[in-house]
């Protein structure tokens, strides 16, 4: 038997053990949040907020106004709040998320662009997204731009 062959075998086994330990540490370590991943989370939040506005702007039946148009025409902040909150905050397991938002809508009154705050909420975070939806309000005979500033509390 050759002593150098045994040395190569011991070196190979030690290297294999080190590679397995390194792979285990890399896989089991905590994931690091990079700016790119943070951007993906904001895009998902933006999509969720926009989808909720689209659902609210879909008429229930042909010839009827959407919930969004009804809430704006009657300045019903409570109705808007209940509907939008449920749409953006409900999770698949039945619990609720911690999303907050404020809602402003803009319209042309013939001379100037006017704005009305429908749901006021104090905004203290920097990672908010802005989602918008155009809606036609029959009773006002106006097209309004609904703007929602949405953030996770």
N, CA, C and O atoms as a GROMACS GRO file, in nm:
protein
  612
    1UNK      N    1   0.082  -0.116   0.000
    1UNK     CA    2   0.000   0.000   0.000
    1UNK      C    3   0.088   0.124   0.000
    1UNK      O    4   0.196   0.127   0.058
    2UNK      N    5   0.036   0.228  -0.068
    2UNK     CA    6   0.111   0.353  -0.081
    2UNK      C    7   0.053   0.458   0.014
    2UNK      O    8  -0.068   0.478   0.018
    3UNK      N    9   0.140   0.525   0.091
    3UNK     CA   10   0.095   0.627   0.187
    3UNK      C   11   0.033   0.747   0.118
    3UNK      O   12  -0.057   0.810   0.174
    4UNK      N   13   0.079   0.783  -0.002
    4UNK     CA   14   0.025   0.901  -0.070
    4UNK      C   15  -0.119   0.876  -0.117
    4UNK      O   16  -0.197   0.971  -0.127
    5UNK      N   17  -0.155   0.750  -0.145
    5UNK     CA   18  -0.293   0.719  -0.185
    5UNK      C   19  -0.389   0.740  -0.069
    5UNK      O   20  -0.500   0.791  -0.087
    6UNK      N   21  -0.346   0.700   0.051
    6UNK     CA   22  -0.430   0.721   0.168
    6UNK      C   23  -0.448   0.870   0.197
    6UNK      O   24  -0.556   0.913   0.237
    7UNK      N   25  -0.343   0.946   0.176
    7UNK     CA   26  -0.350   1.090   0.200
    7UNK      C   27  -0.450   1.156   0.104
    7UNK      O   28  -0.526   1.244   0.145
    8UNK      N   29  -0.450   1.115  -0.022
    8UNK     CA   30  -0.546   1.169  -0.119
    8UNK      C   31  -0.690   1.131  -0.082
    8UNK      O   32  -0.782   1.210  -0.102
    9UNK      N   33  -0.709   1.012  -0.030
    9UNK     CA   34  -0.843   0.967   0.011
    9UNK      C   35  -0.893   1.051   0.128
    9UNK      O   36  -1.008   1.096   0.128
   10UNK      N   37  -0.808   1.071   0.228
   10UNK     CA   38  -0.846   1.152   0.344
   10UNK      C   39  -0.875   1.296   0.301
   10UNK      O   40  -0.971   1.356   0.349
   11UNK      N   41  -0.796   1.350   0.212
   11UNK     CA   42  -0.817   1.486   0.161
   11UNK      C   43  -0.951   1.496   0.085
   11UNK      O   44  -1.022   1.595   0.100
   12UNK      N   45  -0.984   1.396   0.007
   12UNK     CA   46  -1.110   1.395  -0.068
   12UNK      C   47  -1.231   1.387   0.023
   12UNK      O   48  -1.331   1.456   0.001
   13UNK      N   49  -1.222   1.303   0.128
   13UNK     CA   50  -1.333   1.291   0.224
   13UNK      C   51  -1.350   1.423   0.300
   13UNK      O   52  -1.463   1.468   0.321
   14UNK      N   53  -1.242   1.484   0.341
   14UNK     CA   54  -1.249   1.612   0.413
   14UNK      C   55  -1.310   1.720   0.324
   14UNK      O   56  -1.391   1.801   0.372
   15UNK      N   57  -1.272   1.723   0.197
   15UNK     CA   58  -1.328   1.823   0.104
   15UNK      C   59  -1.477   1.800   0.083
   15UNK      O   60  -1.554   1.896   0.077
   16UNK      N   61  -1.519   1.674   0.073
   16UNK     CA   62  -1.662   1.644   0.056
   16UNK      C   63  -1.742   1.687   0.177
   16UNK      O   64  -1.851   1.743   0.163
   17UNK      N   65  -1.689   1.662   0.297
   17UNK     CA   66  -1.758   1.703   0.420
   17UNK      C   67  -1.769   1.855   0.426
   17UNK      O   68  -1.873   1.909   0.464
   18UNK      N   69  -1.662   1.925   0.389
   18UNK     CA   70  -1.665   2.072   0.390
   18UNK      C   71  -1.768   2.125   0.289
   18UNK      O   72  -1.837   2.223   0.318
   19UNK      N   73  -1.779   2.063   0.173
   19UNK     CA   74  -1.877   2.108   0.073
   19UNK      C   75  -2.020   2.085   0.121
   19UNK      O   76  -2.106   2.170   0.099
   20UNK      N   77  -2.045   1.972   0.185
   20UNK     CA   78  -2.180   1.945   0.237
   20UNK      C   79  -2.216   2.043   0.348
   20UNK      O   80  -2.328   2.093   0.351
   21UNK      N   81  -2.123   2.071   0.438
   21UNK     CA   82  -2.148   2.167   0.546
   21UNK      C   83  -2.172   2.307   0.488
   21UNK      O   84  -2.263   2.377   0.533
   22UNK      N   85  -2.093   2.347   0.390
   22UNK     CA   86  -2.111   2.479   0.327
   22UNK      C   87  -2.247   2.489   0.259
   22UNK      O   88  -2.316   2.590   0.273
   23UNK      N   89  -2.286   2.385   0.186
   23UNK     CA   90  -2.417   2.386   0.119
   23UNK      C   91  -2.530   2.395   0.222
   23UNK      O   92  -2.626   2.468   0.200
   24UNK      N   93  -2.518   2.322   0.334
   24UNK     CA   94  -2.620   2.328   0.439
   24UNK      C   95  -2.630   2.469   0.497
   24UNK      O   96  -2.740   2.520   0.516
   25UNK      N   97  -2.517   2.533   0.525
   25UNK     CA   98  -2.519   2.668   0.582
   25UNK      C   99  -2.578   2.769   0.485
   25UNK      O  100  -2.651   2.859   0.527
   26UNK      N  101  -2.548   2.757   0.357
   26UNK     CA  102  -2.602   2.850   0.258
   26UNK      C  103  -2.752   2.834   0.245
   26UNK      O  104  -2.825   2.934   0.240
   27UNK      N  105  -2.800   2.710   0.240
   27UNK     CA  106  -2.944   2.686   0.221
   27UNK      C  107  -3.024   2.725   0.346
   27UNK      O  108  -3.135   2.777   0.334
   28UNK      N  109  -2.969   2.700   0.464
   28UNK     CA  110  -3.045   2.726   0.586
   28UNK      C  111  -3.031   2.868   0.638
   28UNK      O  112  -3.099   2.905   0.734
   29UNK      N  113  -2.946   2.949   0.578
   29UNK     CA  114  -2.929   3.087   0.625
   29UNK      C  115  -3.050   3.171   0.588
   29UNK      O  116  -3.125   3.137   0.497
   30UNK      N  117  -3.068   3.280   0.660
   30UNK     CA  118  -3.181   3.371   0.634
   30UNK      C  119  -3.162   3.439   0.500
   30UNK      O  120  -3.051   3.471   0.459
   31UNK      N  121  -3.274   3.460   0.432
   31UNK     CA  122  -3.265   3.527   0.303
   31UNK      C  123  -3.245   3.677   0.324
   31UNK      O  124  -3.299   3.735   0.418
   32UNK      N  125  -3.170   3.736   0.238
   32UNK     CA  126  -3.140   3.878   0.246
   32UNK      C  127  -3.231   3.952   0.150
   32UNK      O  128  -3.244   3.914   0.034
   33UNK      N  129  -3.295   4.058   0.199
   33UNK     CA  130  -3.386   4.138   0.116
   33UNK      C  131  -3.305   4.236   0.034
   33UNK      O  132  -3.243   4.327   0.090
   34UNK      N  133  -3.304   4.219  -0.094
   34UNK     CA  134  -3.232   4.311  -0.181
   34UNK      C  135  -3.329   4.416  -0.233
   34UNK      O  136  -3.450   4.395  -0.229
   35UNK      N  137  -3.279   4.528  -0.282
   35UNK     CA  138  -3.367   4.630  -0.337
   35UNK      C  139  -3.455   4.578  -0.451
   35UNK      O  140  -3.567   4.625  -0.469
   36UNK      N  141  -3.405   4.482  -0.529
   36UNK     CA  142  -3.485   4.428  -0.637
   36UNK      C  143  -3.605   4.353  -0.583
   36UNK      O  144  -3.714   4.365  -0.637
   37UNK      N  145  -3.586   4.275  -0.476
   37UNK     CA  146  -3.698   4.202  -0.417
   37UNK      C  147  -3.798   4.298  -0.354
   37UNK      O  148  -3.919   4.273  -0.358
   38UNK      N  149  -3.750   4.407  -0.298
   38UNK     CA  150  -3.838   4.507  -0.241
   38UNK      C  151  -3.924   4.570  -0.350
   38UNK      O  152  -4.042   4.600  -0.328
   39UNK      N  153  -3.865   4.590  -0.467
   39UNK     CA  154  -3.939   4.646  -0.579
   39UNK      C  155  -4.050   4.550  -0.623
   39UNK      O  156  -4.159   4.594  -0.659
   40UNK      N  157  -4.023   4.422  -0.621
   40UNK     CA  158  -4.124   4.322  -0.658
   40UNK      C  159  -4.241   4.328  -0.559
   40UNK      O  160  -4.356   4.320  -0.600
   41UNK      N  161  -4.212   4.344  -0.431
   41UNK     CA  162  -4.319   4.353  -0.331
   41UNK      C  163  -4.405   4.477  -0.355
   41UNK      O  164  -4.527   4.472  -0.338
   42UNK      N  165  -4.343   4.588  -0.394
   42UNK     CA  166  -4.420   4.709  -0.424
   42UNK      C  167  -4.504   4.691  -0.549
   42UNK      O  168  -4.616   4.741  -0.555
   43UNK      N  169  -4.452   4.621  -0.649
   43UNK     CA  170  -4.530   4.596  -0.770
   43UNK      C  171  -4.651   4.508  -0.738
   43UNK      O  172  -4.758   4.529  -0.794
   44UNK      N  173  -4.634   4.411  -0.650
   44UNK     CA  174  -4.746   4.325  -0.611
   44UNK      C  175  -4.850   4.407  -0.535
   44UNK      O  176  -4.970   4.387  -0.555
   45UNK      N  177  -4.806   4.497  -0.449
   45UNK     CA  178  -4.898   4.583  -0.376
   45UNK      C  179  -4.974   4.675  -0.472
   45UNK      O  180  -5.094   4.696  -0.456
   46UNK      N  181  -4.904   4.728  -0.570
   46UNK     CA  182  -4.968   4.813  -0.670
   46UNK      C  183  -5.072   4.735  -0.751
   46UNK      O  184  -5.181   4.786  -0.778
   47UNK      N  185  -5.039   4.613  -0.788
   47UNK     CA  186  -5.134   4.531  -0.864
   47UNK      C  187  -5.257   4.498  -0.781
   47UNK      O  188  -5.369   4.501  -0.832
   48UNK      N  189  -5.237   4.467  -0.654
   48UNK     CA  190  -5.349   4.438  -0.565
   48UNK      C  191  -5.442   4.558  -0.551
   48UNK      O  192  -5.564   4.543  -0.559
   49UNK      N  193  -5.384   4.677  -0.532
   49UNK     CA  194  -5.465   4.798  -0.518
   49UNK      C  195  -5.541   4.831  -0.645
   49UNK      O  196  -5.657   4.871  -0.639
   50UNK      N  197  -5.477   4.815  -0.761
   50UNK     CA  198  -5.543   4.843  -0.888
   50UNK      C  199  -5.653   4.742  -0.916
   50UNK      O  200  -5.761   4.780  -0.963
   51UNK      N  201  -5.628   4.615  -0.889
   51UNK     CA  202  -5.731   4.512  -0.910
   51UNK      C  203  -5.855   4.540  -0.826
   51UNK      O  204  -5.967   4.520  -0.872
   52UNK      N  205  -5.835   4.585  -0.703
   52UNK     CA  206  -5.950   4.616  -0.617
   52UNK      C  207  -6.030   4.732  -0.676
   52UNK      O  208  -6.153   4.729  -0.672
   53UNK      N  209  -5.963   4.834  -0.729
   53UNK     CA  210  -6.035   4.945  -0.792
   53UNK      C  211  -6.111   4.899  -0.917
   53UNK      O  212  -6.224   4.944  -0.940
   54UNK      N  213  -6.052   4.811  -0.996
   54UNK     CA  214  -6.119   4.760  -1.116
   54UNK      C  215  -6.242   4.679  -1.078
   54UNK      O  216  -6.347   4.693  -1.141
   55UNK      N  217  -6.232   4.597  -0.975
   55UNK     CA  218  -6.348   4.520  -0.928
   55UNK      C  219  -6.459   4.614  -0.883
   55UNK      O  220  -6.576   4.592  -0.914
   56UNK      N  221  -6.423   4.718  -0.809
   56UNK     CA  222  -6.524   4.813  -0.762
   56UNK      C  223  -6.585   4.893  -0.877
   56UNK      O  224  -6.699   4.938  -0.867
   57UNK      N  225  -6.510   4.911  -0.987
   57UNK     CA  226  -6.559   4.989  -1.100
   57UNK      C  227  -6.636   4.905  -1.203
   57UNK      O  228  -6.680   4.957  -1.305
   58UNK      N  229  -6.651   4.777  -1.177
   58UNK     CA  230  -6.726   4.689  -1.267
   58UNK      C  231  -6.873   4.694  -1.229
   58UNK      O  232  -6.907   4.665  -1.114
   59UNK      N  233  -6.962   4.730  -1.323
   59UNK     CA  234  -7.105   4.733  -1.290
   59UNK      C  235  -7.158   4.595  -1.253
   59UNK      O  236  -7.115   4.494  -1.308
   60UNK      N  237  -7.252   4.592  -1.160
   60UNK     CA  238  -7.310   4.465  -1.117
   60UNK      C  239  -7.400   4.406  -1.225
   60UNK      O  240  -7.403   4.285  -1.244
   61UNK      N  241  -7.473   4.493  -1.294
   61UNK     CA  242  -7.561   4.451  -1.402
   61UNK      C  243  -7.552   4.554  -1.514
   61UNK      O  244  -7.504   4.665  -1.493
   62UNK      N  245  -7.599   4.515  -1.632
   62UNK     CA  246  -7.598   4.606  -1.745
   62UNK      C  247  -7.689   4.725  -1.716
   62UNK      O  248  -7.804   4.708  -1.676
   63UNK      N  249  -7.638   4.844  -1.736
   63UNK     CA  250  -7.716   4.965  -1.715
   63UNK      C  251  -7.708   5.021  -1.575
   63UNK      O  252  -7.763   5.129  -1.549
   64UNK      N  253  -7.643   4.953  -1.484
   64UNK     CA  254  -7.629   5.003  -1.347
   64UNK      C  255  -7.491   5.064  -1.328
   64UNK      O  256  -7.397   5.030  -1.399
   65UNK      N  257  -7.481   5.154  -1.233
   65UNK     CA  258  -7.352   5.212  -1.198
   65UNK      C  259  -7.270   5.111  -1.118
   65UNK      O  260  -7.325   5.020  -1.056
   66UNK      N  261  -7.142   5.128  -1.120
   66UNK     CA  262  -7.055   5.044  -1.037
   66UNK      C  263  -7.059   5.095  -0.893
   66UNK      O  264  -7.107   5.205  -0.865
   67UNK      N  265  -7.007   5.012  -0.804
   67UNK     CA  266  -6.997   5.056  -0.664
   67UNK      C  267  -6.909   5.180  -0.654
   67UNK      O  268  -6.940   5.272  -0.577
   68UNK      N  269  -6.801   5.183  -0.730
   68UNK     CA  270  -6.710   5.297  -0.725
   68UNK      C  271  -6.782   5.426  -0.764
   68UNK      O  272  -6.767   5.528  -0.696
   69UNK      N  273  -6.859   5.423  -0.872
   69UNK     CA  274  -6.933   5.542  -0.916
   69UNK      C  275  -7.038   5.582  -0.813
   69UNK      O  276  -7.058   5.701  -0.788
   70UNK      N  277  -7.105   5.483  -0.753
   70UNK     CA  278  -7.206   5.514  -0.651
   70UNK      C  279  -7.144   5.580  -0.529
   70UNK      O  280  -7.197   5.678  -0.476
   71UNK      N  281  -7.030   5.527  -0.484
   71UNK     CA  282  -6.966   5.584  -0.365
   71UNK      C  283  -6.920   5.726  -0.391
   71UNK      O  284  -6.927   5.811  -0.302
   72UNK      N  285  -6.872   5.754  -0.512
   72UNK     CA  286  -6.827   5.889  -0.545
   72UNK      C  287  -6.945   5.984  -0.560
   72UNK      O  288  -6.940   6.096  -0.509
   73UNK      N  289  -7.050   5.942  -0.628
   73UNK     CA  290  -7.164   6.031  -0.651
   73UNK      C  291  -7.235   6.069  -0.521
   73UNK      O  292  -7.286   6.180  -0.509
   74UNK      N  293  -7.238   5.977  -0.426
   74UNK     CA  294  -7.305   6.007  -0.299
   74UNK      C  295  -7.205   6.047  -0.190
   74UNK      O  296  -7.243   6.067  -0.074
   75UNK      N  297  -7.078   6.057  -0.226
   75UNK     CA  298  -6.971   6.088  -0.131
   75UNK      C  299  -6.980   5.996  -0.010
   75UNK      O  300  -6.978   6.040   0.105
   76UNK      N  301  -6.991   5.865  -0.038
   76UNK     CA  302  -7.008   5.763   0.064
   76UNK      C  303  -6.873   5.703   0.100
   76UNK      O  304  -6.834   5.599   0.047
   77UNK      N  305  -6.802   5.769   0.189
   77UNK     CA  306  -6.669   5.721   0.229
   77UNK      C  307  -6.678   5.590   0.306
   77UNK      O  308  -6.590   5.506   0.295
   78UNK      N  309  -6.785   5.573   0.385
   78UNK     CA  310  -6.800   5.450   0.463
   78UNK      C  311  -6.817   5.329   0.373
   78UNK      O  312  -6.753   5.226   0.395
   79UNK      N  313  -6.901   5.341   0.272
   79UNK     CA  314  -6.921   5.230   0.178
   79UNK      C  315  -6.794   5.197   0.102
   79UNK      O  316  -6.760   5.080   0.085
   80UNK      N  317  -6.725   5.302   0.055
   80UNK     CA  318  -6.598   5.280  -0.016
   80UNK      C  319  -6.500   5.210   0.075
   80UNK      O  320  -6.435   5.113   0.035
   81UNK      N  321  -6.488   5.259   0.197
   81UNK     CA  322  -6.392   5.206   0.292
   81UNK      C  323  -6.418   5.058   0.321
   81UNK      O  324  -6.325   4.977   0.321
   82UNK      N  325  -6.544   5.023   0.345
   82UNK     CA  326  -6.577   4.883   0.375
   82UNK      C  327  -6.545   4.793   0.257
   82UNK      O  328  -6.488   4.685   0.275
   83UNK      N  329  -6.581   4.834   0.137
   83UNK     CA  330  -6.560   4.750   0.019
   83UNK      C  331  -6.411   4.740  -0.015
   83UNK      O  332  -6.360   4.629  -0.034
   84UNK      N  333  -6.343   4.852  -0.023
   84UNK     CA  334  -6.201   4.850  -0.063
   84UNK      C  335  -6.116   4.781   0.043
   84UNK      O  336  -6.025   4.704   0.009
   85UNK      N  337  -6.144   4.807   0.169
   85UNK     CA  338  -6.068   4.744   0.278
   85UNK      C  339  -6.078   4.592   0.268
   85UNK      O  340  -5.977   4.522   0.281
   86UNK      N  341  -6.198   4.542   0.246
   86UNK     CA  342  -6.217   4.397   0.235
   86UNK      C  343  -6.141   4.342   0.115
   86UNK      O  344  -6.080   4.236   0.124
   87UNK      N  345  -6.145   4.412   0.003
   87UNK     CA  346  -6.079   4.364  -0.118
   87UNK      C  347  -5.927   4.360  -0.106
   87UNK      O  348  -5.864   4.264  -0.151
   88UNK      N  349  -5.867   4.461  -0.045
   88UNK     CA  350  -5.720   4.465  -0.041
   88UNK      C  351  -5.661   4.398   0.082
   88UNK      O  352  -5.544   4.359   0.080
   89UNK      N  353  -5.736   4.383   0.188
   89UNK     CA  354  -5.678   4.332   0.312
   89UNK      C  355  -5.710   4.187   0.344
   89UNK      O  356  -5.645   4.129   0.430
   90UNK      N  357  -5.807   4.127   0.277
   90UNK     CA  358  -5.842   3.990   0.312
   90UNK      C  359  -5.742   3.892   0.253
   90UNK      O  360  -5.711   3.896   0.134
   91UNK      N  361  -5.693   3.805   0.338
   91UNK     CA  362  -5.598   3.703   0.296
   91UNK      C  363  -5.670   3.572   0.267
   91UNK      O  364  -5.789   3.558   0.298
   92UNK      N  365  -5.600   3.479   0.208
   92UNK     CA  366  -5.663   3.351   0.173
   92UNK      C  367  -5.694   3.266   0.294
   92UNK      O  368  -5.778   3.176   0.286
   93UNK      N  369  -5.627   3.290   0.407
   93UNK     CA  370  -5.655   3.211   0.527
   93UNK      C  371  -5.767   3.271   0.612
   93UNK      O  372  -5.794   3.221   0.722
   94UNK      N  373  -5.832   3.377   0.564
   94UNK     CA  374  -5.944   3.437   0.637
   94UNK      C  375  -5.905   3.551   0.729
   94UNK      O  376  -5.993   3.619   0.782
   95UNK      N  377  -5.775   3.574   0.749
   95UNK     CA  378  -5.732   3.685   0.834
   95UNK      C  379  -5.719   3.810   0.747
   95UNK      O  380  -5.734   3.806   0.625
   96UNK      N  381  -5.690   3.922   0.812
   96UNK     CA  382  -5.678   4.048   0.740
   96UNK      C  383  -5.535   4.100   0.748
   96UNK      O  384  -5.466   4.083   0.848
   97UNK      N  385  -5.491   4.163   0.639
   97UNK     CA  386  -5.359   4.223   0.629
   97UNK      C  387  -5.362   4.360   0.697
   97UNK      O  388  -5.464   4.401   0.752
   98UNK      N  389  -5.250   4.432   0.692
   98UNK     CA  390  -5.239   4.562   0.760
   98UNK      C  391  -5.223   4.676   0.660
   98UNK      O  392  -5.150   4.771   0.687
   99UNK      N  393  -5.289   4.667   0.546
   99UNK     CA  394  -5.278   4.772   0.445
   99UNK      C  395  -5.363   4.893   0.484
   99UNK      O  396  -5.476   4.878   0.531
  100UNK      N  397  -5.308   5.010   0.463
  100UNK     CA  398  -5.380   5.135   0.486
  100UNK      C  399  -5.376   5.214   0.357
  100UNK      O  400  -5.292   5.190   0.270
  101UNK      N  401  -5.467   5.310   0.345
  101UNK     CA  402  -5.476   5.386   0.220
  101UNK      C  403  -5.551   5.516   0.245
  101UNK      O  404  -5.627   5.529   0.341
  102UNK      N  405  -5.528   5.611   0.156
  102UNK     CA  406  -5.615   5.728   0.149
  102UNK      C  407  -5.658   5.743   0.004
  102UNK      O  408  -5.587   5.705  -0.088
  103UNK      N  409  -5.776   5.800  -0.014
  103UNK     CA  410  -5.838   5.805  -0.146
  103UNK      C  411  -5.876   5.950  -0.178
  103UNK      O  412  -5.939   6.019  -0.099
  104UNK      N  413  -5.835   5.993  -0.298
  104UNK     CA  414  -5.871   6.125  -0.350
  104UNK      C  415  -5.921   6.105  -0.491
  104UNK      O  416  -5.869   6.022  -0.565
  105UNK      N  417  -6.023   6.181  -0.529
  105UNK     CA  418  -6.065   6.174  -0.670
  105UNK      C  419  -6.063   6.314  -0.728
  105UNK      O  420  -6.087   6.413  -0.660
  106UNK      N  421  -6.035   6.318  -0.858
  106UNK     CA  422  -6.019   6.444  -0.931
  106UNK      C  423  -6.120   6.448  -1.045
  106UNK      O  424  -6.152   6.345  -1.106
  107UNK      N  425  -6.170   6.568  -1.074
  107UNK     CA  426  -6.264   6.585  -1.185
  107UNK      C  427  -6.255   6.726  -1.239
  107UNK      O  428  -6.205   6.816  -1.171
  108UNK      N  429  -6.303   6.746  -1.359
  108UNK     CA  430  -6.304   6.875  -1.426
  108UNK      C  431  -6.442   6.936  -1.405
  108UNK      O  432  -6.542   6.874  -1.440
  109UNK      N  433  -6.449   7.056  -1.350
  109UNK     CA  434  -6.579   7.119  -1.325
  109UNK      C  435  -6.619   7.220  -1.433
  109UNK      O  436  -6.716   7.294  -1.416
  110UNK      N  437  -6.545   7.225  -1.542
  110UNK     CA  438  -6.575   7.318  -1.650
  110UNK      C  439  -6.473   7.430  -1.658
  110UNK      O  440  -6.445   7.481  -1.766
  111UNK      N  441  -6.418   7.467  -1.544
  111UNK     CA  442  -6.318   7.574  -1.540
  111UNK      C  443  -6.184   7.529  -1.484
  111UNK      O  444  -6.080   7.582  -1.520
  112UNK      N  445  -6.189   7.433  -1.397
  112UNK     CA  446  -6.068   7.396  -1.323
  112UNK      C  447  -6.075   7.249  -1.284
  112UNK      O  448  -6.183   7.189  -1.286
  113UNK      N  449  -5.962   7.193  -1.246
  113UNK     CA  450  -5.957   7.056  -1.193
  113UNK      C  451  -5.981   7.065  -1.043
  113UNK      O  452  -5.910   7.135  -0.972
  114UNK      N  453  -6.082   6.994  -0.998
  114UNK     CA  454  -6.116   6.991  -0.855
  114UNK      C  455  -6.077   6.856  -0.797
  114UNK      O  456  -6.068   6.756  -0.869
  115UNK      N  457  -6.053   6.854  -0.667
  115UNK     CA  458  -6.022   6.728  -0.600
  115UNK      C  459  -6.102   6.718  -0.471
  115UNK      O  460  -6.129   6.818  -0.404
  116UNK      N  461  -6.138   6.597  -0.438
  116UNK     CA  462  -6.210   6.569  -0.314
  116UNK      C  463  -6.142   6.451  -0.246
  116UNK      O  464  -6.111   6.352  -0.311
  117UNK      N  465  -6.120   6.461  -0.117
  117UNK     CA  466  -6.064   6.349  -0.041
  117UNK      C  467  -6.181   6.266   0.007
  117UNK      O  468  -6.268   6.313   0.080
  118UNK      N  469  -6.182   6.139  -0.035
  118UNK     CA  470  -6.292   6.051   0.002
  118UNK      C  471  -6.261   5.975   0.130
  118UNK      O  472  -6.347   5.965   0.218
  119UNK      N  473  -6.140   5.922   0.142
  119UNK     CA  474  -6.099   5.849   0.262
  119UNK      C  475  -5.967   5.908   0.309
  119UNK      O  476  -5.862   5.879   0.252
  120UNK      N  477  -5.971   5.992   0.413
  120UNK     CA  478  -5.845   6.049   0.463
  120UNK      C  479  -5.777   5.950   0.557
  120UNK      O  480  -5.843   5.886   0.640
  121UNK      N  481  -5.649   5.938   0.546
  121UNK     CA  482  -5.570   5.854   0.635
  121UNK      C  483  -5.432   5.917   0.644
  121UNK      O  484  -5.372   5.950   0.542
  122UNK      N  485  -5.382   5.934   0.766
  122UNK     CA  486  -5.250   5.993   0.783
  122UNK      C  487  -5.145   5.897   0.732
  122UNK      O  488  -5.146   5.778   0.765
  123UNK      N  489  -5.056   5.949   0.652
  123UNK     CA  490  -4.953   5.868   0.587
  123UNK      C  491  -4.819   5.895   0.653
  123UNK      O  492  -4.769   6.008   0.649
  124UNK      N  493  -4.760   5.792   0.713
  124UNK     CA  494  -4.634   5.808   0.783
  124UNK      C  495  -4.522   5.721   0.727
  124UNK      O  496  -4.412   5.718   0.783
  125UNK      N  497  -4.547   5.650   0.620
  125UNK     CA  498  -4.448   5.555   0.567
  125UNK      C  499  -4.394   5.603   0.433
  125UNK      O  500  -4.459   5.682   0.365
  126UNK      N  501  -4.277   5.555   0.397
  126UNK     CA  502  -4.219   5.599   0.270
  126UNK      C  503  -4.243   5.499   0.158
  126UNK      O  504  -4.225   5.534   0.041
  127UNK      N  505  -4.281   5.377   0.188
  127UNK     CA  506  -4.296   5.274   0.086
  127UNK      C  507  -4.442   5.259   0.043
  127UNK      O  508  -4.501   5.152   0.059
  128UNK      N  509  -4.496   5.363  -0.011
  128UNK     CA  510  -4.634   5.359  -0.058
  128UNK      C  511  -4.636   5.350  -0.210
  128UNK      O  512  -4.540   5.386  -0.277
  129UNK      N  513  -4.747   5.299  -0.260
  129UNK     CA  514  -4.768   5.295  -0.404
  129UNK      C  515  -4.894   5.374  -0.435
  129UNK      O  516  -4.985   5.384  -0.353
  130UNK      N  517  -4.898   5.429  -0.555
  130UNK     CA  518  -5.014   5.506  -0.597
  130UNK      C  519  -5.081   5.431  -0.711
  130UNK      O  520  -5.017   5.398  -0.811
  131UNK      N  521  -5.211   5.406  -0.695
  131UNK     CA  522  -5.287   5.339  -0.800
  131UNK      C  523  -5.402   5.430  -0.841
  131UNK      O  524  -5.457   5.503  -0.759
  132UNK      N  525  -5.436   5.426  -0.968
  132UNK     CA  526  -5.542   5.513  -1.020
  132UNK      C  527  -5.639   5.433  -1.105
  132UNK      O  528  -5.606   5.328  -1.159
  133UNK      N  529  -5.760   5.487  -1.116
  133UNK     CA  530  -5.862   5.426  -1.201
  133UNK      C  531  -5.956   5.537  -1.248
  133UNK      O  532  -6.005   5.617  -1.168
  134UNK      N  533  -5.981   5.541  -1.380
  134UNK     CA  534  -6.080   5.633  -1.434
  134UNK      C  535  -6.217   5.573  -1.415
  134UNK      O  536  -6.235   5.453  -1.437
  135UNK      N  537  -6.315   5.653  -1.375
  135UNK     CA  538  -6.452   5.603  -1.356
  135UNK      C  539  -6.550   5.708  -1.407
  135UNK      O  540  -6.531   5.828  -1.387
  136UNK      N  541  -6.654   5.661  -1.473
  136UNK     CA  542  -6.760   5.751  -1.519
  136UNK      C  543  -6.873   5.746  -1.417
  136UNK      O  544  -6.924   5.639  -1.384
  137UNK      N  545  -6.913   5.864  -1.368
  137UNK     CA  546  -7.020   5.874  -1.269
  137UNK      C  547  -7.142   5.932  -1.339
  137UNK      O  548  -7.145   6.050  -1.374
  138UNK      N  549  -7.244   5.846  -1.360
  138UNK     CA  550  -7.364   5.886  -1.434
  138UNK      C  551  -7.434   6.005  -1.371
  138UNK      O  552  -7.469   6.101  -1.440
  139UNK      N  553  -7.456   5.998  -1.240
  139UNK     CA  554  -7.536   6.102  -1.175
  139UNK      C  555  -7.468   6.239  -1.181
  139UNK      O  556  -7.536   6.342  -1.180
  140UNK      N  557  -7.336   6.243  -1.186
  140UNK     CA  558  -7.264   6.369  -1.197
  140UNK      C  559  -7.232   6.404  -1.342
  140UNK      O  560  -7.192   6.517  -1.372
  141UNK      N  561  -7.250   6.307  -1.431
  141UNK     CA  562  -7.214   6.319  -1.573
  141UNK      C  563  -7.069   6.366  -1.587
  141UNK      O  564  -7.038   6.457  -1.664
  142UNK      N  565  -6.981   6.300  -1.511
  142UNK     CA  566  -6.839   6.335  -1.511
  142UNK      C  567  -6.754   6.209  -1.514
  142UNK      O  568  -6.794   6.103  -1.465
  143UNK      N  569  -6.638   6.224  -1.571
  143UNK     CA  570  -6.535   6.121  -1.561
  143UNK      C  571  -6.440   6.167  -1.451
  143UNK      O  572  -6.390   6.280  -1.454
  144UNK      N  573  -6.416   6.081  -1.355
  144UNK     CA  574  -6.330   6.116  -1.242
  144UNK      C  575  -6.208   6.024  -1.241
  144UNK      O  576  -6.214   5.911  -1.288
  145UNK      N  577  -6.100   6.075  -1.188
  145UNK     CA  578  -5.980   5.996  -1.168
  145UNK      C  579  -5.970   5.966  -1.020
  145UNK      O  580  -5.952   6.056  -0.938
  146UNK      N  581  -5.982   5.840  -0.985
  146UNK     CA  582  -5.972   5.797  -0.846
  146UNK      C  583  -5.826   5.758  -0.821
  146UNK      O  584  -5.769   5.676  -0.893
  147UNK      N  585  -5.768   5.818  -0.718
  147UNK     CA  586  -5.628   5.794  -0.684
  147UNK      C  587  -5.620   5.741  -0.542
  147UNK      O  588  -5.670   5.802  -0.449
  148UNK      N  589  -5.555   5.626  -0.527
  148UNK     CA  590  -5.540   5.562  -0.397
  148UNK      C  591  -5.392   5.554  -0.365
  148UNK      O  592  -5.313   5.501  -0.444
  149UNK      N  593  -5.354   5.606  -0.250
  149UNK     CA  594  -5.219   5.590  -0.197
  149UNK      C  595  -5.225   5.476  -0.098
  149UNK      O  596  -5.296   5.484   0.003
  150UNK      N  597  -5.152   5.369  -0.125
  150UNK     CA  598  -5.165   5.242  -0.051
  150UNK      C  599  -5.032   5.204   0.009
  150UNK      O  600  -4.929   5.211  -0.058
  151UNK      N  601  -5.032   5.165   0.138
  151UNK     CA  602  -4.907   5.124   0.203
  151UNK      C  603  -4.938   5.021   0.310
  151UNK      O  604  -5.050   5.007   0.357
  152UNK      N  605  -4.833   4.948   0.346
  152UNK     CA  606  -4.845   4.846   0.450
  152UNK      C  607  -4.803   4.908   0.583
  152UNK      O  608  -4.697   4.968   0.594
  153UNK      N  609  -4.888   4.893   0.683
  153UNK     CA  610  -4.862   4.952   0.814
  153UNK      C  611  -4.769   4.866   0.895
  153UNK      O  612  -4.736   4.900   1.008
   0.00000   0.00000   0.00000
